Amino acid sequence: MKKIVYSILAIAALFTAVSCEKNLDIPQKGVVAIEDFYQTDADAEAALAAAYARFATRITGQDGSSIYTDYKAALNNCGDDMYAAGSNFGDNDFMAQLDEFRLDTGNQVIDHFYSNLFQVNYACNLVIDNFKDGLPNGGQTATTKRVVAEARVMRAYIYFLLTALWNTPPMIDHVITEGLPYNSDKDPDNPMTHDDLFRWVASECEAAVPDLDERKSTSDKDGAVKVTKGFAWAVQGKALLFAKDYTGAKTALKKVIDSGKYELVPGDKYWQNFHVEGDANEEKVFELNIEYNSALGAWGGQIQRSTWMEANIWNWRSDHFVKGASPHGKYTGGVDGWGGLGVPKWFGDEFFANDGHSPRFDATLITISDAVYGMEYNNAEINDMTLDQKKVSDKIGIEDPQDGLYGQSFYLPLKQLLRATDAGAYGSNVRLNNGVIMRYAEVLLLYAEACLQSGDSGQAEWVINDKIRARAGLDPLPTVNMDVLKKEKSYELWLEGSRWLDLLRWGDTDRVKNAGQAVPKLFDKIHRAPKAGENPIWENGTEADSRFYIVETHEAIDKGYKVGFVAGKHEFFPFPKSVMDKNPNIVQNPGDWE
């Protein structure tokens, strides 16, 4: 697989020259004057590489956030199928504010993400503005047309996210040199509603398709790490689905399927989709390539486009287990975690009832008992214990008597957990597997929904039974309807940025209305017996059959916070305070925002 080489020269030219050109008396080495750039096909390729680099660092990487990825936090933390957990209440609170709907206009996740999305949009606009008419002295070339098409689809995807999360963000489809933008629906020159924006996203993708490359085959790795026809059709279909144009969505998504360039990996390789072993595999429609690049040093580009320290956020709270006996230590290569991700009991129970120990379930979640008793430790003495010995041993288990595993039920997350093989040379917590934006399973599930909504139940059954459930090793269902689709999608795409936006457009907000009212703590009776009045819930139903139990806590409410989804307010994020302070043309989204 070829590397997408992110040119340091190009980045300097695109993001430094404009602001620094007139301010520095000393000539800068390695920087091209802006009037001398944008001249050749090579310049077009370099400008596009810089746009990809900005996407990798600002969307799927950590640059600008340092210890988490805005993309994952903003798209997942509001969902009903996870807790933003940690060491205790108040830990990782920038995520818990989203999870419990305690956010305000100063929340750092939405502030970072909003800014980062527009930074990527700016990089795309630079490409489009400077090459949409071809070269200054050569007109249109195959290179300029393809480069502009790739930038248009990247920009369209950015606007899909902005629209889904902020309702009517400013429409900035060119490099702005003066003036301040308006909300799209209040733009005096070209007003666009929420649905207009989704349709614009779709039309941009459709217009770009003729000039895009197509992935050559399911084994074409290069075709998985750049914008292709397949990704354009996928974004077009997703945008039309959100605009409730189900027939149009079905048509666009069917093109991805009919291309024959994508396929689900076999069930025994499902886990690889989320780790380095699955980079650019047959299921990837688009992901950001963050392979090693000898031109980039640790803090000179490599860590910024990885998910450095996000491993700590997602990994289990190691220091709350018996010292030196965290059950996932061997799995992760010894990276300690902050336990920032919890799994609600209802979700784990429903998922397991549906799947049992399918390859999909076992790659996504693991029970606390299976983890403590079944995972390999970095300790030969523990590994040599029998199951009966482990069940009563105080050398393993959850030792913390105050918070146990805060925000955790009986199911621990595995899907996004760092594996030792994911880690890079710049540190065991520098995650270097590619950043997934779209995989074929999502395309299929979007298509199934479009089919159900447009009356084509036969094609929906084919997707659910013959593709999604078959890959998971499950029997076909006699009837496939929207309820089935919603459940299968929640299991298949857990923690992949779909659930929150789906809940909103389906109107399924009952659970999130209660978010933050009760958060569990997971304890181990060997190290901490239940206290009087706690009403513990035991893993296997009774204390006699269980070692682990959960206790519900209500700390957000006890501390006076207002929690839970509020209709008419939380359908969209607020525009960040940093934006509102600088731009009087922006009208805040509905809700009593502070």
N, C-alpha and C positions, 0 to 999 in steps of 0.2 A: 504494500500500500504506500503510495506516495504521501509524503508529508505536505500539508498546506503550510508553506513557509511564510511566516508573518514577517514582512520586511521591516526591520527597525528603521531603515532609511525612509520607507514610505510612511510609517507612523509618525516619524519626526516631521516629515514634510506636511502631512495632513493636519496634525494636531498641534504643532508648535509654530510653524512658519507664520501663520496668520497673526498670532498674538505677539510674537517676539520679533518679527522682521524689522520693525521700526524702532524697537526699544533697546536693542543691543548694539553697541558700537563695535564690539569685538566680533569678527566673522565667526559664525558657528560652523564647526566641522561636521560633515555628514548630513547637512540640511540643504535641501534644494529650494531655491527661491520659488515662490508659488507661481510666478509668471513663466518660469521655465519648466514647470511640471505640467501634467495633463496634455502632453504633446504626442505621445506614441502609444502603440499597443502595449508596450512594456509598462508604461506609466499607468495605463488602464488596469492591467493585471495587478500592479503594486497597490493602486488605490483600492481595488477590491479586496486584496489581501489584508489591507489595513482595516477594512470594514469587518471582515471575518474575525480579525484579531480583537477588535472592539467588542464584537458579539461574544467571543470566547471569554474575554476578561470581565465584561460587565453583565452578562446574562448567566452563562453557565459556570463562570469562574468566580473568584472571590474578590477581585480587585474593587476596592471601594467599600467593602464590607468587612473584610479581614477574617472573620471567623464563621461566616455562614454564607449561603448563596441566596440572594434576594429572590431569584426565580422560584426556588423550591419553597421558601418561607411564605411568600406572598400568595402562591397558588395552592398551598396545602394547609396552612395553619388554621384557616377559618373553617375547614371541613369538620364534619361530625365524626370522622373515623380515626381521629388521633387526638392525643393530648400534647400540648407544648409543656413538657415536663422538665425535670432537672434534679438538682440536689434537694431542693425544698421550694416552697412557695416563694416567688420573687426571683428565682434563678432563671436566667434566659428570658427575662420578662418582656423583652422586645418582641419575642414570639408569643408568649402567653397573652399579651395584650390583644393579639389577633385571635388567638384560640378562644378566648373568653369574651371577646368583643368589648374589651376595655380600652381599645385604641383611641387615640385622638390625632390631631393634625401634626403632632410632633413625633409620631411613631417612626423609629429609624428605618424599619424595613420598608414601609411605603415611601418614605422620603428617598432612600437610596434607590429603590427600584424605579420609581418615576423618573428620577434623574438619569439613571443608567439606560433606561429605554430610550430616552431622547438623545442620549449621547450616541447610541447605536444608530438611531434614526438620522442624526447629523452626518455620521460617516457614510451612510447609504446615500444621503442627498448629495454629498460631495461627488460621489461616483456618478450618480444620475445626471446632475446638473452639468458636469464637465464633459460627459461623453454621450449624452443622449442624441446629439447631432453628429456624432462621430469624431474624428480627429480634426484639429484646426486646419491641417494642410492635406488631408487625405479623405475626409468624409467618413461614411460608415464603413466599418470592416466587420468581419465575422467576430473578431475579438471584442470590439466595442459593443456590438449588439448583445453578445452573450453576457459580458460584464454588467451592462446596464440591467439586463433581465434578472440576473442573480441578485443584484442590489435591490431591485423593485420587489422581489418576493421576500427578501429579508425584511425590508421596510414594511411590507404588507403584514408580515407576521408580527412585527413590533406593534403595528396598529391594531391587530387583532387583540393583543394583550392589553393595550391601553384602553381600547373600547370596552372590553369585557370587564375590566377592573375599575375604570374611572368614568364610564358612561359617555361623556362628550368631551374628550380631551381636545386641545387645540390641534387642528389639522395643519401640519407643517410638512408640506411635500416639496420643499425647496429650501436652499440655504437662505436664512433670513439675514438681511444686512441692516435693517432698521425697523423700528416699531415693535410693539408687543402683541402677541397673538391673543385671540379670543377663544372661549369654548367653541367647539365646532358648530353647535346649534345657534350661536350668537354671532358668528362671523358675519360682518356686514357685506362681504363680497361673495362668499360662497357658503351659506349656512347648510349644515349637514346634521341630521338627527343621528341617534344611536344606531338605528338600523341602516341608515344611509352609510355610516362608516363601515359596517360589516359588509355591505354590498360593494363599497369601494375596495375593500381588501380583496374580495372575490374577483372583481373586475381587473385589478392590478395583476393578480396571479394569472388570470386567463390571458391577458394581453402579453405577459412575459413568456408564456409557454413556447411559442414558435421559435424563440431564440435561445432556449435553454437546451443543455445537453440532457440526454436520457441515460439513466443507469443502464449499463450494458447487459447485466444479468444479475441473478441473485448472489453471485460470488464476486461481483465488482465492488471492491472496498472503496475505491476512489469515489464511486457514485453514491456512497452513503455519507460522505463527509463534506458534501457541497450541495448547493441548491440545484435541484434537477427538476425535470418535468413532474416527476412523481411527487416531490414535496410541494410544488406549486399547486397541483391538483388537490392534494390533501388539505392545504391551507384554504384553498378556494371552497372545497366542500365543507370544511368545518365552519368557515365564516357564514356560508349560506344556511347551514343548519341552525346556527345561532340567530340568523335573521328569519328563521322559520320558512325558508324556501326549501322545502323538503325534496321536491322534485329536482331542483337545480343541484342540491347537495348530493343526491343520489347519483346523478349523472357524472358529476366531477369525481366523486370517490370511486365510482365504478371504473374510471379510467386508470386509477392506480392499480386496482385489482386486475383488470384486463391486460395491463402491460406485461404481466408475468415476470416482473423484475424484483418482486418481493415475496417472501414466504415466512410463515411462522417457523421458528426453530423447533426441533423436536422437544417433547416434554422434558427429557432428561437434561436438556441444555437450557431450559427456561431461565435458570439462575444466571446464566452467562450474560443475559441481556443487560444486567446491571453492574457488570464487572469487566475488568480489562479483557478477560477471555472472550467476551462477546463484542468487542469493538468492531464496528462496521460489518456486522454479520448480515445474513439475508433478511433479517427482520427490521433493520434500521432504514427508515426513510430519510431521516436527516439527523446527524449528530455532529457536535463540534469536535474536531480532531485536535487532541492535545498530546500527541506523541512527543517524545523527546526531540528537541531541536538543538543541535550543538551551538547554534548562534545565540541561544538564550541562556543566561546564567540563572542561578537560583532566584535572586531578587531582581533580576533584569528581564523578567517576562515569564519564566516558567511557573513560579508559584502563583503569580497573579492570574494566570489562565487555568490553574488547577482549582481544586477545592481544599486548599490548605486550611487546616483546623476545623473544617466542616466535619471531618472524621470525629473530632472530639465532641461536637454538638450531637451527632447521631449515635455514637457508640454508647453502650450501656454504662451506667454509673459504677465504674469499677471499684471505687473506694468505698462503696456501700456494701460490697461483698466482703467476705472474709479476706483479710490482707493476703495477697499473693495467690488467691484462689478465685479470680474472676473466671467464670466458665467460658468466656469468649476470648480469653487472652491468646490462645493458640490460633484461633480463627483470624484474629485481627493483627497478628504479629506483635502483640503486646501494647497496642495503643489504648491508653486509658480514655474513658469517655465521660461526658457530662450528663448523659441520660436525658437529652432534650427531646426525646420522642417516646410517647406512651401510646399503648394500644387499648382502646376501650374493650371491656369484657363482651359487650353485645356484638361488636364487630368480629372479634375472634371466634365467639361461639357460632355466629351465623356462617362465617367463612368455613369453619371446620365442619359444621353440619352439612354444608353444600359439597365440600371437596374431600373431607377426610384427609388422609396423608397423601394428597396428590403432589406431583412435582411442583405445581404452582403454590400450594399452601406451604409446603416444606421449604420453598425458596423465599417465602414472604414472612412467615411468622414461626415462632417456636414457643412452646409452653415453658413456664418457669421450671417445671419438673424435668422436662426433656433437656433443658439447658443445663441445669445443675447436676443431673444424674448422667446425662448422655454425652455431653460435649467433652472433647479432649482437653485436658489441662496441661499447663506448663509445669507439671508436678507429677513425677512418677508414682509417688506414694498414693496420691489421690486416684490416679488412673488405674492402679492395681486393686482398688477397693471393689468389692462386690456391690450390686445394686442395694441389697439389704443393709450393707454397712453404710453406704452413702445416705440412705434415708434417715439415719439417726446420727450421722457424724456432725460434730461442731467444727470440723476443719473446712467445711464448705458451707455455702448458703449466704443469705442476706444477713449481714451482721449489724447494720445501723439500727439502733433501737428507737431513734427519734423519728426519722422520715422514711426508713426502709428504702424502697424504690418509689420516690414520689412521682405521681402521675402515671403509675403503671398498674395494670391488672395482671391476669395470669398469662398473657401472651406478650412475648418480647419481640421486637422487630428484627428481622434478618435481612430484608430486601435491600435496604440502602446501607447496611452495615459494611464498613470498610473490611475488605479481605486483605490479607498480607500481600497478595499478588497485585493489588490495586495501588500499593504505595510506591512512591517514586524515590529516586536517589537523593532528593533534597530533604528527606525526613520521612519517618514511618507514617506520619499523619498527612503527607502531601499526596492527595488522591489524583492519579493521572489517567484513570479510564475516561473515555470520551463522555462529553455531556450530551445526553439524549434529549432531543427535541420532539421527535415523532417516530414511533415505531409502527409496524404494519398492524399489530393487534389493535391499536387505536383507530387506524383507518377502517378496519373491518367493523369495529363496534359503532363508529360514526355512521358507516354505511347501513348497518343493521337498523339503527334508529331511524335514519332517513327512510328506509324501506317500510318499517312499521308505521311511521307517520304518514306515508303516502299509499298505504294499503297493500304493500307487497310483502305479506307475511312469509311467503315461501323463501324469498332470499334472506330474510331475517333468520329463519330457521336454519338455513344453510350456514350462515355465519356462526350462530350460537352453538348449534349441535355438531356440525361437521368440521368447524375450525377451532373455535375457542374452547368448547368443552372437550372435544376430541383430543386436542393437544394436552389438556389437563388430565386426560385419562378417565373422563367421566362419561356416563351413559347419556344418550340423547334425551331431551325432554319432549313430551307429547305436544306441548303447546308453548310457543314463544310469544310473549307479549311484552309490553313496556316494563312491567314489574320484573320479569325475568331479565330483560336487557339491563335494567338499572343494577340489579344484583351482580350479574356477571361482570359488568363493567367496573363495579366497585371492587371486586376481588382481583380482576385482571390488572387494573391500572392503579392499584392502591399506591398512594404517595407519588404519583406521577403527574400531579397538577391538574387532574380532571374533576375530582369530586366536588370541590367548592363551587365551581362555575356550573356544574351540572345541577347541584341542589337548587341554585338560584333560578335557573331557567325552567326547571321542572316544578318549582314551587314546593320542594320538599324540605322545608325549613323547621319542621317541628322539633327535631332534636337540638338544633343549634340555638333555638330559643331558650334552652335550659343550659347552654354552655357556661361553665364556670361555677355552677351552683354546687356541684359535687365532684370532687377530684379524688381518685383513690390513692392510697399508699399500700404497697405490697410488702408484707412482712413474712418472716420465717419463725415459726414457733420455737425452734431449737434455740434461737438467739433472743427472741422477744415474745413472751406470752401475751395474748390479748389482755387489754386492760378492762376494768369494769366499765360497763356502759358503752362499749365500742361496737357491739353488734357485728362481729366479723363475718365475712362471707368466705367460706372455705373452698379451696380449689376443687375438691372432689365431693362437695356437698356437706360433709361432716368433719369435725375435728379428728375423729378416730381414723379417718381415711386420708387425711391431708397433713402436709407439713406447712404449706403456704396458705396465707389468707390475706384478704384486702379489707381495709377500713376506709370508709368514705370520709373526706374532710371537706370543709366549707370555708377555707381561709379567705378567699376573695370577698365573700359576703361578710364574713366576720370582721374584715378590715374596712368595710363600708363601701366597697366598689359596687357599681352597677354593672351587672354582667348579663350576657345573653344577647342573641340576635334580636334586633328591633326592626320590624317591618317599616318601610318608608325611610330608613336610615342606612342600614348596613348592606343594602344590595350593591352598593359601590363604595370604594375607598374614598375618603376625603382627599381633596387636593392638599398636598403638604403645606405646612405653614411657611416653609421657605419659599414656596411658589407664590402663595397668597400675599406674602409681604413684599414681593418684588414686582408682581404683575397685577395692577388694579383691574385689568380686563377680564380676569378669571372669576367666574361666579362659582362659589362653593356648591358641592353636591348637597342634596337635601339631607336634613338631619341637624341636630343640635351639636354641631362640632365645635370643639375648643381648640 
